[in-house]
């Protein structure tokens, strides 16, 4: 009787893992575990080394413009996110991972339009614990913030933001992060916080959403991605290295 109970329990666990593969295996990464940058932005915490120069089949499924229409603004975005998550010996940076397309798509969708949030006034200044308090929707925050990065760069260095040095870009972004730049309708700190958060989300999201090109973000963390189940690995006492898998594969086989 005990043997029968034991087998039934194991079978139940295995069947449950098939049904709830998205819960057990992930989907989007729950904890980002820090962010990369140099000096003011910290360092990568990659667990394995990859080489961007290797020829790898492009598995990016959603690289198309949905929000940005001004190429100059898009270049400002690319330059900013590359300083937040730059390329180094561990692997590609934000632009190499296609994060700029991820952000473009987010701003064009429900996130950028604040579609599920109450957006009526009054808009009193919020505390540090209340999140951003502004009449601007997120896509408008990015419009204002990216334009301000360009204006600040031209005022301080007489050059467009993409054309200044990496050190000057870091100094500029630090000024925004420390709320030293005046923006209309929102604080520069709020804009930088959103920019940083979306950059990291784009690095570690499923490639289906535009970022994490070729699943390199996952590979640097040895994260398996969206596995359907872990039947073969669930009882192992050793770390199991699993080839990452995107949601796109599940959709193509459904």
VENLINCOR-V837358 format. One record per backbone hydrogen bond with DSSP energy under -1.0 kcal/mol. CO is the residue of the C=O (numbers start at 1). NH is the residue of the N-H. Records with the same first field share a line. If there is no record, write none. Layout:
# VENLINCOR-V837358
CO: NH + NH
This chain:
# VENLINCOR-V837358
1: 5
2: 6
3: 7
4: 8
5: 9
6: 10
7: 11
8: 12
9: 13
10: 14
11: 15
12: 16
13: 17
14: 18
15: 19
16: 20
20: 24
21: 25
22: 26
51: 54
70: 74
71: 75
72: 76
73: 77
74: 78
75: 79
76: 80
77: 81
78: 82
80: 84
81: 85
85: 94
88: 91
91: 88
93: 97
94: 99
95: 98
97: 213
98: 102
99: 103
100: 104
101: 105
102: 106
103: 107
104: 108
106: 112
109: 113
110: 115
111: 114
112: 139
114: 117
127: 130
137: 141
138: 142
139: 143
140: 144
141: 145
142: 146
143: 147
144: 148
145: 149
146: 150
147: 151
148: 152
149: 153
150: 154
151: 155
152: 156
153: 157
160: 163
161: 164
165: 169
166: 170
167: 171
168: 172
169: 173
170: 174
171: 175
172: 176
173: 177
174: 178
175: 180
176: 179
187: 191
188: 192
189: 193
190: 194
191: 195
192: 196
193: 197
194: 198
195: 199
196: 200
197: 201
198: 202
199: 203
200: 204
201: 205
202: 212
206: 209
207: 210
212: 215
213: 216
215: 219
216: 220
218: 223
220: 47
224: 245
225: 227
230: 234
233: 236
245: 226
246: 249
247: 251
248: 252
249: 253
